[in-house]
Amino acid sequence: MQLISLEANKPSFNTVKFNPTGLTLIVGKSTSTDKNNTYNGVGKSLLLQIVNFCLGSNKIAAFEQYLSGWEFTLSFKIGDEEFTANRATDKQNKIYLNDKEFGQTAFNAEMEKSL
């Protein structure tokens, strides 16, 4: 599987485009002078959680609570075939794969077949 991009329906989200020819590094610069404070709030961990969310993770209650109204779209390739997975934080029981609606279990089964 090769990740292509991650987008959201809100303008405050910066689209992430993954490197098509190799490794993608997500880094953040800490502005704190406290050596014990490793939190910088850039969103590296959240980015991984959103990718997992788009790929059929269990419901994430915090997304429903704090990201109400958000929809995420992950584009990826398996072999030479391109896919788009779309999932909303308010309707987490529905995941769209190439515009076809699936429940979580059916989506995961479909992905398993593809992989």
Residue pairs with C-beta under 8 A, 6 or more apart in sequence:
1 76
1 77
1 78
1 115
2 18
2 20
2 76
2 77
2 78
3 18
3 24
3 51
3 74
3 75
3 76
4 17
4 18
4 20
4 75
4 76
4 77
4 82
5 15
5 16
5 17
5 18
5 74
5 75
6 15
6 16
6 18
6 47
6 50
6 51
6 54
6 72
6 73
6 74
6 75
7 13
7 15
7 16
7 72
7 73
7 75
8 15
8 70
8 71
8 72
8 73
9 69
9 70
9 71
10 69
10 70
13 70
16 26
16 47
18 24
26 42
26 44
26 47
27 42
27 44
28 40
28 41
28 42
28 43
28 44
29 40
29 42
30 37
30 38
30 40
31 40
32 39
32 40
49 57
49 60
50 72
50 74
51 74
53 60
53 63
53 72
53 87
54 72
54 73
54 74
54 85
54 86
54 87
54 95
55 74
55 85
55 111
56 85
56 95
56 104
56 107
56 108
56 111
58 104
59 92
59 93
59 104
60 89
60 92
63 70
63 89
63 92
64 89
64 90
64 92
67 89
68 89
68 90
69 89
69 90
70 88
70 89
71 86
71 87
71 88
71 89
72 86
72 87
72 88
72 89
73 84
73 85
73 86
74 84
74 85
74 86
75 82
75 83
75 84
76 82
76 83
76 85
77 83
78 114
78 115
81 114
83 97
83 98
83 114
84 96
84 97
84 98
84 99
85 95
85 96
85 97
85 107
86 95
86 96
86 99
87 94
87 95
87 96
88 94
92 104
93 103
93 104
94 101
94 102
94 103
95 101
95 102
95 103
95 104
95 107
96 102
97 107
97 110
97 111
102 110
